[in-house]
Amino acid sequence: MAHDFNNLLMVILGGLSMIERPGDPARRTRILEGMRQAAERGASLSRQLLAFARRQPLKAEPVDLRAQLDAMRELLDRALRGDVHVTTDFSDDLWAVLVDPAELELVLLNLCVNARDAMPAGGTITVAASNAPDLAQDALQGDFVILSVRDDGVGMPPDVLARVFEPFFTTKEIGKGSGLGLPQVYGFAEQSGGAVRVESTVGQGTTVTLLLPRTERLPAPPQTLIDLKESEPPAQTGLVLLVEDDDEVASLVTEMLREIGSGVMRAASADAALGALADARTIDLLFSDIMMPGEMNGLDLAREAQRRRPGLPILLTSGYADAAMREAARDGFRMLRKPYDIQALKQTVGDIFEASAVT
């Protein structure tokens, strides 16, 4: 959680330091959009915690599930890989449901992202919905709509399946999951007057099914979350290899580096960064987050980069792992703690470039 929130604060604090400077209005707009998106993500994390604890006040209203999913298509396309496809199977006479539409959108996004991560080689996500009249299941009585999200991914063993609604429990790599996605789904369903269940088989996939209460009231048109769009300004002098797995942090730091006069090449993982270092092009600075997904973290990457390119200037950053930062300092690597503003970045990068005679 500290890692996730520090990344969000990095986007906001770094953005504030950028918009105080004169520059292109289009760039200012991009930065403001990134800050707004970071604030929304922070609010979503907070809502996920509150939803699991059933302390999040929900604003229930009639929702057309088919229209809600159609309105989310662009958002889902950006969140999912090109080899992951979403299909729908909705009943023609599907009832409207009485839920909080913003929380429902977050539920569907969480479930689709989880399904994407369960299909590393690609696959299909099926979102289905059907009516369940006169349902009598456990404490539920009445008319409900059955909404399910199914993937054909790796599935979960019984010991993992037993803990999926446990807050902060996750099998994902650091920075790739807070362990709040399914707990938020659970809290949303329970607080909406419904229920949720999960079925999974190793090697066959997972199905998450929600039972949501029917309403006979007419739904309003759906609204969707704002999505950050990036553009690529031209690079300048002094090439920085930026290694950052968080897209929004990478977008903001790229803007900051370009503002201080550096060109930027971005890699989303240590493996991708090593691939970039294998090319013949000149890289003047390796700038990496310490907390990275995969077997190699930023500190491991720095050591391997130093071995492959002796003398390559290296700058590491983190807002989380004090022990790793102390270890990095012992190895002689320069450090910049998250969140930082553009002045701190300019001073640090300037000192490094001056020491290595980069102009």
QUIPE-V708107 format. One record per run of one state. SS is the DSSP state (@ for helix, = for strand, . for the rest). FROM is the first residue (numbers start at 1). LEN is the number of residues. Records with the same first field share a line. If there is no record, write none. Layout:
BEGIN
SS = FROM-LEN  FROM-LEN
END
This chain:
BEGIN
. = 1-1  20-5  53-8  64-1  72-1  80-4  91-5  100-1  118-5  138-2  152-6  162-19  192-3  202-3  216-23  244-3  260-3  268-2  279-6  290-8  309-5  319-3  331-3  338-4  356-4
@ = 2-18  25-28  65-7  73-7  101-17  158-4  181-11  247-13  270-9  298-11  322-9  342-14
= = 61-3  84-7  96-4  123-15  140-12  195-7  205-11  239-5  263-5  285-5  314-5  334-4
END
